[in-house]
Amino acid sequence: MLSSAIVHIVDDDKQVRESLGDLLESVDYCVALYGSASDFLKAKLLDAPACLVLDVRLPGTSGLELQEYLTKINVGIPVILMTAFGDIPMSVRGMKLGAIDFLTKPIRDQDLLDAVAAAVQKDRERRADLAQLAELQEKYALLTVRERQVMALVAAGLMNKQVASELSISEVTVKMHRGSLMRKLGARTTAALARMAEALDLKR
């Protein structure tokens, strides 16, 4: 895993992409340059915080089509759109698809650096959330079937007595399962347990 963030730049203008790449490398980003959407799609994305600086108007697959495709296949890399034509409907469509920023060429150095810093920070947070969820899912997998049933009901706001009635077991047994599952999950409070259930998308 790389310690530095990677900025992927897709622009069919070689001079533009190299100029943007040089600027970002000067402040210690790793940079990958592509002349088209298909070149980017062929690349193997490394396991590191990253963002995509994407020209809206590209030969073949446009920048917006690429952004739409990445959203559809659930690639969560943050996107910064850029264009030489400050066309508002395009900007709105890109923002609706989740673009972090929309920069009009010629792009001011500071505007690009600010947008990339914000996008990379967003990706760091996204990756941290995914890692946290994966860890929670691993812990949840260790729960017994009964502990999962108790967790769903407790997280839904039921008291021990109500959980016991719902599952046709004693209140003492509910307390035992509840204590065990909270230890396994590292949940210290019922509120924390409810947040975990929400993250796991548990239904009562």
C-alpha angles and dihedrals in degrees: 000000000000119000092208124070119250122226114200112203120196115188129135090216105088093199093052096048093046092048092051090045092053091051093051094044088053088065093045104263118141107237132204118189128206132180096205145015091255091055089054093047091053092054123096109236112226123227100260140098107283148160136202122234102198132187110222095215111057131154111260109356109031124227092252091050089051091048090049091049093050090051091050094052090044099246100156099197109139114247130215112192124209133184141168088223114066093213111169101205088054091049092050092049091050092049091049088055088056105264112168094216143352116222125192119217132274083053119207111236093234093049090055093045092049093048093047092047090052093046094048091048089052090051092049089054092046091051092047090051091050092049090049092049092048090052091049091049090053091053092045090053088062093060120102119242090255092049089053091051091050092047093053092050096044091047088051088060102259119147120235090259092053092046089052091052093046093051096035093237133117123274089239090057090049090053090049093051092043093053092046096049093046090053092049092049096040091236112154098182139031089244090057089049090051091052090051091050089051092050089050089047092233118180124206 
